[in-house]
Amino acid sequence: MSYSSMFCIDKKYRGKRVQEYPNSWIFSPFIWHILEVTYMKKDENGRRLKVLSLFGESAWGDINTLMNNSEHTDERICWELSNQNIFLTKDKEVIANAILDFVKNHKDCIDDEMETQELIFKPHIIDRFNQVATDIKQLDENKYPYFVFKNTSVDDTVECWFYYDKKLRRHKRLNDWDNLDNEVVEIENQKIKKFINITKYIAQQIIEI
């Protein structure tokens, strides 16, 4: 079975998997589905675009535009978590509370594409969101200033940042790369303030030191 995981990044930009969560379908895909049901209109056949579909890129773009202009911090933070962007651990309380608020604010959301019209947030799904929030709150910001939520073990989209490099004779670090697309999410006054490309962010940190 696939799993999702939490990666922490230390002050030397070394990565470490610190948590694993069985069944990677239970977290990020539910964030996407909630946002699809909440914001994506159905077509004339009663269907809507989905992130996990043949036209997923279009759905992702539409939701991303909506989230970038949204005043709902819980949705924005959960969306960015599910896009495997990098967060500052000092903001862990805001991030964890956003996950809990996401559940609270969407607990009555109905899966209107099912004949039975069931609630999307079932107890075991709520448990997973609560667990991720708890684990984030418990992260040590002095040991690990950054973290990223990895959606699934099916790919290596985070592991590849830290693979063992034979030439370097050590595992890669984030500051060894000059072409990563992922962004650091900066939070101020309990809201997302801006995004900075991780490569540019690290370069700026080095300059300031």
N, CA, C and O of each residue as an XYZ file, in Angstrom:
836
protein
N       0.842     -1.199      0.000
C       0.000      0.000      0.000
C       0.878      1.250      0.000
O       1.900      1.295      0.685
N       0.484      2.247     -0.758
C       1.230      3.499     -0.792
C       1.049      4.248      0.532
O       0.120      3.976      1.292
N       1.943      5.183      0.788
C       1.844      5.991      1.993
C       2.260      7.425      1.680
O       2.985      7.676      0.718
N       1.804      8.335      2.482
C       2.270      9.713      2.409
C       3.222      9.921      3.585
O       3.317      9.066      4.466
N       3.920     11.047      3.600
C       4.941     11.209      4.628
C       5.242     12.679      4.901
O       4.887     13.565      4.123
N       5.900     12.906      6.019
C       6.358     14.233      6.411
C       7.878     14.248      6.346
O       8.551     13.434      6.979
N       8.404     15.185      5.572
C       9.851     15.371      5.507
C      10.219     16.650      6.241
O       9.582     17.687      6.054
N      11.242     16.573      7.073
C      11.770     17.757      7.732
C      13.131     18.095      7.146
O      13.846     17.220      6.658
N      13.476     19.357      7.199
C      14.722     19.845      6.605
C      15.463     20.645      7.666
O      14.907     21.573      8.253
N      16.719     20.282      7.911
C      17.470     20.937      8.975
C      18.169     22.210      8.490
O      17.974     22.631      7.350
N      18.974     22.817      9.348
C      19.607     24.098      9.042
C      20.654     23.987      7.938
O      21.035     24.987      7.330
N      21.115     22.767      7.685
C      22.072     22.540      6.598
C      21.374     22.040      5.338
O      22.015     21.579      4.395
N      20.050     22.142      5.342
C      19.201     21.784      4.210
C      19.246     20.288      3.869
O      19.071     19.888      2.718
N      19.483     19.483      4.898
C      19.406     18.039      4.748
C      17.996     17.578      5.085
O      17.380     18.071      6.030
N      17.492     16.630      4.304
C      16.128     16.173      4.506
C      16.041     14.839      5.224
O      16.923     13.988      5.104
N      14.956     14.674      5.974
C      14.726     13.425      6.687
C      13.226     13.156      6.771
O      12.441     14.033      7.128
N      12.848     11.928      6.435
C      11.451     11.530      6.608
C      11.211     11.254      8.083
O      11.885     10.410      8.672
N      10.255     11.959      8.686
C      10.031     11.818     10.126
C       8.696     11.134     10.455
O       8.502     10.644     11.567
N       7.777     11.106      9.475
C       6.481     10.454      9.695
C       6.023      9.784      8.407
O       6.297     10.259      7.305
N       5.321      8.674      8.574
C       4.677      8.010      7.445
C       3.213      7.780      7.782
O       2.862      7.511      8.931
N       2.364      7.889      6.768
C       0.926      7.729      6.949
C       0.410      6.715      5.932
O       0.449      6.984      4.732
N      -0.071      5.560      6.382
C      -0.523      4.532      5.445
C      -1.711      5.000      4.613
O      -2.575      5.741      5.079
N      -1.721      4.544      3.375
C      -2.773      4.874      2.406
C      -2.723      6.356      2.036
O      -3.365      7.190      2.675
N      -1.964      6.661      1.014
C      -1.750      8.058      0.611
C      -2.994      8.726      0.026
O      -2.990      9.929     -0.234
N      -4.056      7.950     -0.179
C      -5.308      8.562     -0.657
C      -5.959      9.404      0.435
O      -6.786     10.271      0.150
N      -5.579      9.143      1.693
C      -6.246      9.822      2.802
C      -5.442     11.047      3.239
O      -4.662     10.973      4.189
N      -5.623     12.121      2.576
C      -5.208     13.470      2.949
C      -5.280     14.361      1.713
O      -6.322     14.957      1.442
N      -4.190     14.458      0.967
C      -4.175     15.402     -0.162
C      -5.320     15.186     -1.151
O      -5.962     16.165     -1.532
N      -5.613     13.948     -1.589
C      -6.729     13.777     -2.515
C      -8.070     14.263     -1.953
O      -8.947     14.683     -2.709
N      -8.225     14.203     -0.627
C      -9.464     14.702     -0.035
C      -9.489     16.224      0.012
O     -10.555     16.832     -0.090
N      -8.319     16.844      0.166
C      -8.256     18.300      0.055
C      -8.694     18.720     -1.346
O      -9.501     19.636     -1.504
N      -8.160     18.049     -2.354
C      -8.509     18.387     -3.737
C      -9.991     18.166     -3.997
O     -10.645     18.982     -4.646
N     -10.516     17.057     -3.485
C     -11.925     16.739     -3.747
C     -12.855     17.748     -3.082
O     -13.846     18.168     -3.680
N     -12.544     18.136     -1.853
C     -13.351     19.143     -1.163
C     -13.363     20.441     -1.967
O     -14.420     21.044     -2.159
N     -12.203     20.868     -2.432
C     -12.108     22.116     -3.188
C     -12.801     21.999     -4.538
O     -13.379     22.971     -5.024
N     -12.748     20.831     -5.141
C     -13.465     20.605     -6.408
C     -14.971     20.768     -6.197
O     -15.639     21.493     -6.934
N     -15.492     20.082     -5.178
C     -16.933     20.132     -4.903
C     -17.359     21.547     -4.514
O     -18.455     21.988     -4.860
N     -16.488     22.254     -3.792
C     -16.823     23.588     -3.303
C     -16.796     24.634     -4.414
O     -17.629     25.541     -4.432
N     -15.849     24.515     -5.338
C     -15.625     25.612     -6.280
C     -15.818     25.281     -7.767
O     -16.070     26.185     -8.563
N     -15.706     24.021     -8.148
C     -15.778     23.683     -9.567
C     -17.217     23.393     -9.977
O     -17.880     22.545     -9.379
N     -17.691     24.089    -10.987
C     -19.055     23.888    -11.461
C     -19.147     22.621    -12.306
O     -18.198     22.226    -12.983
N     -20.324     21.999    -12.244
C     -20.574     20.825    -13.086
C     -20.896     21.251    -14.509
O     -21.422     22.340    -14.741
N     -20.573     20.378    -15.460
C     -20.943     20.650    -16.841
C     -22.372     20.187    -17.100
O     -23.076     19.781    -16.175
N     -22.792     20.249    -18.344
C     -24.176     19.895    -18.677
C     -24.491     18.432    -18.427
O     -25.656     18.039    -18.371
N     -23.430     17.614    -18.275
C     -23.622     16.187    -18.009
C     -23.523     15.866    -16.509
O     -23.516     14.702    -16.108
N     -23.449     16.910    -15.708
C     -23.388     16.710    -14.274
C     -22.021     16.303    -13.759
O     -21.901     15.725    -12.679
N     -20.979     16.610    -14.543
C     -19.620     16.258    -14.135
C     -18.784     17.521    -13.973
O     -19.087     18.559    -14.562
N     -17.749     17.423    -13.184
C     -16.841     18.547    -12.993
C     -15.403     18.092    -13.192
O     -15.088     16.909    -13.059
N     -14.545     19.039    -13.509
C     -13.130     18.731    -13.656
C     -12.546     18.302    -12.322
O     -12.934     18.816    -11.273
N     -11.609     17.353    -12.364
C     -10.980     16.848    -11.162
C      -9.465     16.925    -11.306
O      -8.919     16.775    -12.399
N      -8.805     17.160    -10.185
C      -7.338     17.193    -10.201
C      -6.782     15.843    -10.613
O      -5.833     15.771    -11.393
N      -7.374     14.763    -10.086
C      -6.927     13.412    -10.439
C      -7.769     12.872    -11.585
O      -8.615     11.998    -11.391
N      -7.529     13.402    -12.784
C      -8.275     12.974    -13.954
C      -7.465     13.275    -15.198
O      -6.367     13.824    -15.122
N      -8.018     12.911    -16.344
C      -7.354     13.156    -17.628
C      -7.109     14.640    -17.834
O      -6.118     15.031    -18.451
N      -8.009     15.465    -17.319
C      -7.883     16.918    -17.468
C      -7.468     17.572    -16.150
O      -7.847     18.704    -15.849
N      -6.678     16.824    -15.373
C      -6.289     17.294    -14.054
C      -5.496     18.588    -14.060
O      -5.611     19.391    -13.135
N      -4.692     18.797    -15.098
C      -3.886     20.018    -15.150
C      -4.766     21.261    -15.227
O      -4.464     22.290    -14.621
N      -5.856     21.151    -15.980
C      -6.785     22.271    -16.085
C      -7.492     22.526    -14.763
O      -7.657     23.675    -14.353
N      -7.912     21.449    -14.094
C      -8.573     21.591    -12.792
C      -7.610     22.178    -11.773
O      -7.989     23.040    -10.980
N      -6.368     21.714    -11.791
C      -5.363     22.220    -10.859
C      -5.167     23.721    -11.072
O      -5.110     24.487    -10.110
N      -5.063     24.134    -12.335
C      -4.862     25.548    -12.633
C      -6.012     26.407    -12.153
O      -5.801     27.489    -11.607
N      -7.237     25.925    -12.357
C      -8.415     26.688    -11.936
C      -8.453     26.837    -10.414
O      -8.701     27.926     -9.896
N      -8.207     25.738     -9.707
C      -8.241     25.791     -8.243
C      -7.084     26.630     -7.715
O      -7.245     27.384     -6.755
N      -5.931     26.499     -8.335
C      -4.770     27.275     -7.886
C      -5.027     28.778     -7.997
O      -4.649     29.546     -7.112
N      -5.672     29.190     -9.090
C      -6.019     30.605     -9.256
C      -6.999     31.054     -8.177
O      -6.864     32.139     -7.611
N      -7.977     30.214     -7.905
C      -8.950     30.538     -6.865
C      -8.284     30.645     -5.495
O      -8.580     31.561     -4.727
N      -7.388     29.714     -5.192
C      -6.727     29.714     -3.890
C      -5.796     30.915     -3.731
O      -5.675     31.469     -2.639
N      -5.147     31.311     -4.810
C      -4.237     32.459     -4.732
C      -4.978     33.764     -4.456
O      -4.380     34.750     -4.025
N      -6.282     33.757     -4.709
C      -7.090     34.954     -4.476
C      -8.105     34.770     -3.358
O      -9.011     35.585     -3.184
N      -7.944     33.695     -2.606
C      -8.916     33.363     -1.558
C      -8.554     34.021     -0.240
O      -7.381     34.229      0.069
N      -9.592     34.348      0.536
C      -9.411     34.876      1.888
C      -9.516     33.768      2.931
O      -9.401     34.028      4.128
N      -9.737     32.529      2.476
C      -9.903     31.406      3.395
C      -8.535     30.765      3.653
O      -8.054     29.960      2.856
N      -7.928     31.135      4.767
C      -6.574     30.680      5.077
C      -6.499     29.165      5.194
O      -5.509     28.565      4.776
N      -7.523     28.537      5.755
C      -7.490     27.082      5.903
C      -7.381     26.394      4.553
O      -6.622     25.437      4.400
N      -8.134     26.877      3.575
C      -8.098     26.279      2.247
C      -6.763     26.544      1.558
O      -6.201     25.653      0.921
N      -6.265     27.753      1.687
C      -5.007     28.110      1.029
C      -3.845     27.285      1.574
O      -3.028     26.776      0.806
N      -3.770     27.152      2.891
C      -2.669     26.404      3.488
C      -2.759     24.924      3.136
O      -1.752     24.305      2.793
N      -3.943     24.362      3.216
C      -4.096     22.945      2.857
C      -3.771     22.709      1.388
O      -3.159     21.700      1.039
N      -4.173     23.624      0.538
C      -3.849     23.518     -0.889
C      -2.337     23.520     -1.101
O      -1.819     22.700     -1.858
N      -1.632     24.425     -0.446
C      -0.181     24.501     -0.620
C       0.522     23.296      0.000
O       1.527     22.826     -0.532
N       0.008     22.798      1.105
C       0.549     21.548      1.668
C       0.448     20.422      0.655
O       1.394     19.658      0.466
N      -0.697     20.324      0.009
C      -0.938     19.242     -0.939
C      -0.191     19.432     -2.248
O      -0.143     18.520     -3.073
N       0.391     20.602     -2.445
C       1.228     20.845     -3.620
C       2.706     20.681     -3.293
O       3.573     21.035     -4.092
N       2.983     20.141     -2.113
C       4.341     19.799     -1.698
C       5.277     21.000     -1.685
O       6.461     20.896     -2.009
N       4.715     22.144     -1.302
C       5.556     23.308     -1.085
C       6.139     23.255      0.325
O       5.671     22.488      1.167
N       7.140     24.052      0.574
C       7.907     23.992      1.810
C       7.416     25.063      2.784
O       7.263     26.229      2.422
N       7.177     24.649      4.008
C       6.703     25.566      5.042
C       7.786     25.787      6.092
O       8.652     24.937      6.300
N       7.722     26.935      6.745
C       8.617     27.228      7.857
C       8.014     26.645      9.128
O       6.846     26.887      9.435
N       8.801     25.887      9.858
C       8.293     25.202     11.040
C       7.862     26.182     12.130
O       7.032     25.844     12.973
N       8.413     27.377     12.117
C       8.000     28.382     13.107
C       6.511     28.717     12.979
O       5.903     29.243     13.911
N       5.934     28.406     11.817
C       4.512     28.672     11.579
C       3.643     27.446     11.850
O       2.493     27.388     11.414
N       4.188     26.476     12.565
C       3.506     25.192     12.713
C       2.129     25.302     13.361
O       1.222     24.557     12.991
N       1.953     26.206     14.312
C       0.647     26.346     14.964
C      -0.407     26.841     13.979
O      -1.535     26.348     13.959
N      -0.026     27.821     13.165
C      -0.959     28.348     12.159
C      -1.319     27.269     11.159
O      -2.483     27.135     10.780
N      -0.343     26.507     10.733
C      -0.567     25.469      9.724
C      -1.434     24.352     10.285
O      -2.390     23.918      9.641
N      -1.101     23.888     11.485
C      -1.885     22.819     12.108
C      -3.325     23.258     12.345
O      -4.260     22.492     12.111
N      -3.503     24.490     12.809
C      -4.861     24.992     13.049
C      -5.632     25.142     11.739
O      -6.850     24.965     11.708
N      -4.924     25.468     10.663
C      -5.582     25.576      9.361
C      -6.116     24.220      8.909
O      -7.196     24.138      8.324
N      -5.362     23.161      9.181
C      -5.819     21.806      8.842
C      -7.078     21.461      9.632
O      -8.034     20.917      9.080
N      -7.075     21.776     10.912
C      -8.245     21.507     11.748
C      -9.442     22.354     11.318
O     -10.578     21.880     11.321
N      -9.181     23.607     10.948
C     -10.254     24.488     10.482
C     -10.820     24.008      9.156
O     -12.017     24.145      8.901
N      -9.955     23.440      8.304
C     -10.412     22.922      7.016
C     -11.460     21.834      7.231
O     -12.485     21.795      6.550
N     -11.186     20.956      8.185
C     -12.156     19.906      8.506
C     -13.429     20.514      9.084
O     -14.535     20.165      8.671
N     -13.267     21.420     10.035
C     -14.418     22.043     10.691
C     -15.300     22.785      9.691
O     -16.526     22.689      9.750
N     -14.688     23.513      8.788
C     -15.441     24.341      7.843
C     -16.054     23.558      6.697
O     -16.923     24.067      5.989
N     -15.602     22.306      6.507
C     -16.122     21.513      5.392
C     -16.698     20.167      5.844
O     -16.920     19.275      5.025
N     -16.937     20.031      7.145
C     -17.401     18.739      7.659
C     -18.770     18.341      7.124
O     -19.125     17.162      7.140
N     -19.537     19.317      6.651
C     -20.869     19.011      6.114
C     -20.879     18.938      4.591
O     -21.943     18.877      3.974
N     -19.692     18.946      3.987
C     -19.600     18.910      2.526
C     -20.059     17.545      2.009
O     -19.593     16.502      2.467
N     -20.969     17.575      1.059
C     -21.554     16.358      0.502
C     -20.889     15.994     -0.819
O     -20.628     16.863     -1.651
N     -20.619     14.715     -1.006
C     -20.125     14.232     -2.292
C     -21.321     14.105     -3.223
O     -21.963     13.057     -3.286
N     -21.615     15.184     -3.946
C     -22.845     15.233     -4.737
C     -22.774     14.444     -6.031
O     -23.729     14.439     -6.808
N     -21.650     13.775     -6.273
C     -21.550     12.936     -7.460
C     -21.892     11.483     -7.147
O     -21.952     10.640     -8.043
N     -22.114     11.204     -5.875
C     -22.515      9.857     -5.474
C     -24.034      9.804     -5.302
O     -24.640     10.754     -4.808
N     -24.629      8.717     -5.701
C     -26.079      8.570     -5.591
C     -26.546      8.652     -4.145
O     -27.649      9.119     -3.861
N     -25.692      8.191     -3.233
C     -26.074      8.174     -1.824
C     -25.872      9.526     -1.140
O     -26.271      9.706      0.011
N     -25.244     10.489     -1.855
C     -25.035     11.838     -1.309
C     -24.376     11.784      0.076
O     -24.893     12.344      1.043
N     -23.248     11.114      0.152
C     -22.579     10.913      1.431
C     -21.679     12.093      1.792
O     -21.219     12.835      0.924
N     -21.438     12.248      3.099
C     -20.464     13.220      3.571
C     -19.075     12.801      3.111
O     -18.746     11.615      3.131
N     -18.264     13.758      2.699
C     -16.903     13.445      2.271
C     -16.028     13.124      3.474
O     -15.235     12.183      3.445
N     -16.180     13.920      4.536
C     -15.362     13.715      5.731
C     -15.967     12.646      6.619
O     -16.838     12.920      7.444
N     -15.492     11.423      6.436
C     -15.876     10.316      7.307
C     -14.906     10.253      8.492
O     -13.826     10.839      8.427
N     -15.273      9.554      9.571
C     -14.451      9.557     10.785
C     -12.984      9.208     10.565
O     -12.115      9.861     11.142
N     -12.680      8.200      9.750
C     -11.277      7.801      9.581
C     -10.492      8.857      8.808
O      -9.276      8.967      8.965
N     -11.178      9.628      7.982
C     -10.515     10.706      7.250
C     -10.237     11.875      8.191
O      -9.162     12.473      8.151
N     -11.208     12.192      9.032
C     -11.006     13.241     10.038
C      -9.840     12.872     10.950
O      -9.036     13.732     11.312
N      -9.748     11.595     11.322
C      -8.642     11.133     12.176
C      -7.293     11.410     11.518
O      -6.344     11.820     12.187
N      -7.211     11.185     10.209
C      -5.948     11.425      9.507
C      -5.578     12.912      9.516
O      -4.425     13.265      9.765
N      -6.540     13.767      9.249
C      -6.284     15.209      9.272
C      -5.842     15.650     10.666
O      -4.920     16.453     10.808
N      -6.511     15.114     11.697
C      -6.131     15.436     13.074
C      -4.710     14.966     13.378
O      -3.954     15.663     14.055
N      -4.346     13.780     12.874
C      -3.014     13.242     13.123
C      -1.933     14.088     12.463
O      -0.904     14.379     13.073
N      -2.172     14.484     11.210
C      -1.194     15.323     10.515
C      -1.024     16.654     11.251
O       0.094     17.139     11.423
N      -2.142     17.237     11.680
C      -2.077     18.503     12.424
C      -1.291     18.338     13.720
O      -0.468     19.188     14.062
N      -1.541     17.252     14.439
C      -0.825     16.992     15.684
C       0.669     16.827     15.442
O       1.487     17.378     16.180
N       1.020     16.077     14.418
C       2.433     15.844     14.106
C       3.143     17.141     13.723
O       4.305     17.342     14.075
N       2.455     18.009     13.012
C       3.051     19.290     12.645
C       3.290     20.139     13.893
O       4.343     20.762     14.028
N       2.329     20.165     14.793
C       2.490     20.941     16.027
C       3.673     20.471     16.856
O       4.265     21.255     17.597
N       4.020     19.196     16.737
C       5.086     18.623     17.551
C       6.469     18.731     16.902
O       7.453     18.290     17.494
N       6.564     19.299     15.716
C       7.862     19.438     15.056
C       8.760     20.395     15.844
O       8.289     21.381     16.411
N      10.036     20.092     15.867
C      11.026     20.904     16.571
C      11.596     21.936     15.603
O      12.397     21.596     14.733
N      11.186     23.196     15.750
C      11.606     24.220     14.796
C      13.087     24.560     14.934
O      13.682     25.076     13.988
N      13.692     24.289     16.075
C      15.126     24.547     16.233
C      15.960     23.497     15.507
O      17.019     23.803     14.959
N      15.481     22.276     15.507
C      16.182     21.189     14.833
C      15.866     21.177     13.338
O      16.744     20.950     12.506
N      14.605     21.426     13.016
C      14.153     21.390     11.620
C      13.384     22.678     11.301
O      12.194     22.762     11.602
N      14.023     23.665     10.711
C      13.342     24.938     10.425
C      12.301     24.849      9.305
O      11.478     25.750      9.144
N      12.343     23.747      8.527
C      11.444     23.622      7.375
C      10.836     22.227      7.326
O      11.399     21.269      7.855
N       9.689     22.131      6.688
C       9.097     20.812      6.453
C       8.245     20.841      5.197
O       7.832     21.899      4.722
N       7.994     19.643      4.670
C       7.151     19.498      3.482
C       6.340     18.221      3.642
O       6.852     17.205      4.112
N       5.082     18.279      3.251
C       4.227     17.087      3.271
C       4.306     16.433      1.900
O       4.010     17.062      0.885
N       4.706     15.167      1.877
C       4.814     14.434      0.608
C       3.562     13.602      0.398
O       3.162     12.831      1.270
N       2.949     13.763     -0.762
C       1.633     13.179     -0.999
C       1.617     11.660     -1.059
O       0.724     11.025     -0.497
N       2.599     11.071     -1.738
C       2.523      9.630     -1.957
C       3.899      9.020     -2.194
O       4.805      9.668     -2.718
N       4.032      7.762     -1.796
C       5.269      7.018     -2.025
C       5.347      6.468     -3.440
O       6.347      5.850     -3.808
N       4.312      6.682     -4.233
C       4.296      6.175     -5.603
C       5.367      6.851     -6.460
O       5.865      6.260     -7.418
N       5.721      8.094     -6.111
C       6.781      8.789     -6.841
C       7.889      9.216     -5.875
O       7.799      8.980     -4.670
N       8.926      9.843     -6.416
C      10.046     10.270     -5.568
C      10.252     11.777     -5.648
O      11.385     12.258     -5.632
N       9.142     12.525     -5.734
C       9.224     13.964     -5.979
C       9.841     14.756     -4.827
O      10.216     15.914     -5.016
N       9.952     14.172     -3.667
C      10.666     14.822     -2.566
C      11.967     14.082     -2.275
O      13.004     14.711     -2.065
N      11.921     12.764     -2.261
C      13.131     11.969     -2.027
C      14.255     12.341     -2.981
O      15.426     12.315     -2.603
N      13.906     12.688     -4.217
C      14.927     12.982     -5.222
C      15.756     14.212     -4.863
O      16.861     14.393     -5.375
N      15.215     15.063     -3.975
C      16.008     16.215     -3.524
C      17.192     15.779     -2.668
O      18.187     16.495     -2.559
N      17.074     14.602     -2.065
C      18.037     14.184     -1.042
C      18.706     12.845     -1.364
O      19.173     12.158     -0.454
N      18.760     12.467     -2.641
C      19.328     11.174     -2.986
C      20.845     11.162     -2.746
O      21.478     12.215     -2.663
N      21.415      9.953     -2.636
C      22.858      9.829     -2.396
C      23.612     10.122     -3.681
O      23.381      9.486     -4.709
N      24.514     11.087     -3.613
C      25.314     11.500     -4.766
C      26.714     10.899     -4.632
O      27.445     11.219     -3.694
N      27.078     10.039     -5.561
C      28.373      9.352     -5.487
C      29.536     10.324     -5.623
O      30.585     10.129     -5.010
N      29.356     11.364     -6.418
C      30.434     12.337     -6.600
C      30.669     13.145     -5.320
O      31.806     13.415     -4.936
N      29.568     13.518     -4.677
C      29.690     14.272     -3.429
C      30.014     13.371     -2.243
O      30.510     13.830     -1.215
N      29.723     12.073     -2.405
C      29.894     11.085     -1.344
C      29.032     11.404     -0.126
O      29.430     11.191      1.019
N      27.869     11.909     -0.406
C      26.893     12.194      0.640
C      25.542     12.388     -0.018
O      25.428     12.437     -1.243
N      24.524     12.498      0.816
C      23.188     12.771      0.286
C      23.088     14.232     -0.151
O      23.662     15.125      0.471
N      22.361     14.445     -1.213
C      22.132     15.805     -1.699
C      21.387     16.624     -0.649
O      20.642     16.087      0.172
N      21.605     17.929     -0.696
C      20.897     18.870      0.157
C      20.183     19.875     -0.732
O      20.503     20.016     -1.912
N      19.220     20.564     -0.157
C      18.469     21.533     -0.969
C      19.366     22.605     -1.570
O      19.114     23.071     -2.682
N      20.396     22.996     -0.859
C      21.274     24.045     -1.372
C      22.244     23.549     -2.444
O      23.039     24.329     -2.968
N      22.182     22.259     -2.770
C      22.984     21.739     -3.882
C      22.288     21.935     -5.228
O      22.895     21.751     -6.283
N      21.023     22.306     -5.180
C      20.240     22.414     -6.409
C      20.112     23.870     -6.847
O      20.104     24.783     -6.022
N      20.013     24.067     -8.150
C      19.805     25.421     -8.669
C      18.597     25.514     -9.590
O      18.407     26.513    -10.285
N      17.779     24.457     -9.587
C      16.655     24.444    -10.519
C      15.375     23.833     -9.945
O      14.563     23.297    -10.700
N      15.181     23.903     -8.641
C      13.962     23.362     -8.048
C      12.808     24.344     -8.236
O      12.982     25.554     -8.091
N      11.633     23.816     -8.556
C      10.465     24.676     -8.793
C       9.633     24.907     -7.543
O       8.832     25.841     -7.498
N       9.808     24.078     -6.541
C       8.982     24.200     -5.339
C       9.242     25.518     -4.628
O      10.309     26.118     -4.753
N       8.226     25.953     -3.873
C       8.310     27.260     -3.241
C       8.251     27.161     -1.722
O       7.695     26.217     -1.160
N       8.837     28.157     -1.079
C       8.701     28.325      0.362
C       7.496     29.221      0.608
O       7.355     30.271     -0.019
N       6.629     28.801      1.523
C       5.421     29.555      1.839
C       5.693     30.400      3.078
O       5.943     29.868      4.160
N       5.644     31.715      2.912
C       5.859     32.609      4.046
C       4.508     33.062      4.607
O       3.623     33.498      3.870
N       4.378     32.946      5.925
C       3.130     33.292      6.617
C       3.377     34.471      7.547
O       4.382     34.525      8.256
N       2.457     35.393      7.527
C       2.550     36.567      8.402
C       1.154     36.914      8.902
O       0.199     36.934      8.124
N       1.035     37.184     10.193
C      -0.263     37.493     10.797
C      -1.298     36.410     10.497
O      -2.462     36.693     10.213
N      -0.833     35.161     10.569
C      -1.681     33.972     10.411
C      -2.283     33.842      9.014
O      -3.299     33.171      8.834
N      -1.662     34.480      8.028
C      -2.103     34.350      6.643
C      -0.892     34.186      5.736
O       0.210     34.622      6.067
N      -1.111     33.553      4.591
C      -0.029     33.430      3.623
C       0.313     34.809      3.082
O      -0.551     35.523      2.574
N       1.581     35.173      3.196
C       2.037     36.476      2.742
C       2.569     36.405      1.314
O       2.187     37.203      0.458
N       3.463     35.430      1.064
C       4.057     35.319     -0.273
C       4.715     33.963     -0.452
O       4.847     33.182      0.490
N       5.123     33.707     -1.688
C       5.832     32.486     -2.041
C       7.191     32.864     -2.613
O       7.310     33.827     -3.370
N       8.207     32.103     -2.247
C       9.551     32.342     -2.768
C      10.111     31.021     -3.282
O      10.083     30.014     -2.574
N      10.613     31.022     -4.495
C      11.253     29.821     -5.035
C      12.323     29.343     -4.056
O      13.106     30.148     -3.552
N      12.362     28.039     -3.785
C      13.262     27.505     -2.763
C      14.722     27.806     -3.073
O      15.491     28.103     -2.159
N      15.119     27.738     -4.329
C      16.511     28.028     -4.693
C      16.857     29.479     -4.397
O      17.929     29.768     -3.866
N      15.951     30.395     -4.737
C      16.177     31.815     -4.462
C      16.142     32.084     -2.959
O      16.901     32.909     -2.451
N      15.257     31.381     -2.254
C      15.152     31.553     -0.806
C      16.468     31.187     -0.125
O      16.967     31.936      0.716
N      17.025     30.041     -0.487
C      18.279     29.590      0.126
C      19.406     30.556     -0.204
O      20.215     30.880      0.665
N      19.471     31.022     -1.454
C      20.503     31.984     -1.843
C      20.406     33.249     -1.000
O      21.425     33.813     -0.600
N      19.178     33.696     -0.731
C      18.973     34.886      0.080
C      19.399     34.647      1.522
O      19.969     35.537      2.151
N      19.133     33.471      2.047
C      19.537     33.146      3.407
C      21.060     33.160      3.546
O      21.596     33.625      4.552
N      21.741     32.653      2.537
C      23.208     32.611      2.553
C      23.776     34.025      2.519
O      24.741     34.326      3.222
N      23.181     34.895      1.702
C      23.624     36.294      1.609
C      23.471     36.989      2.945
O      24.357     37.727      3.377
N      22.325     36.749      3.610
C      22.052     37.417      4.885
C      22.994     36.955      5.984
O      23.319     37.712      6.899
N      23.432     35.693      5.884
C      24.385     35.170      6.874
C      25.749     35.831      6.693
O      26.687     35.526      7.429
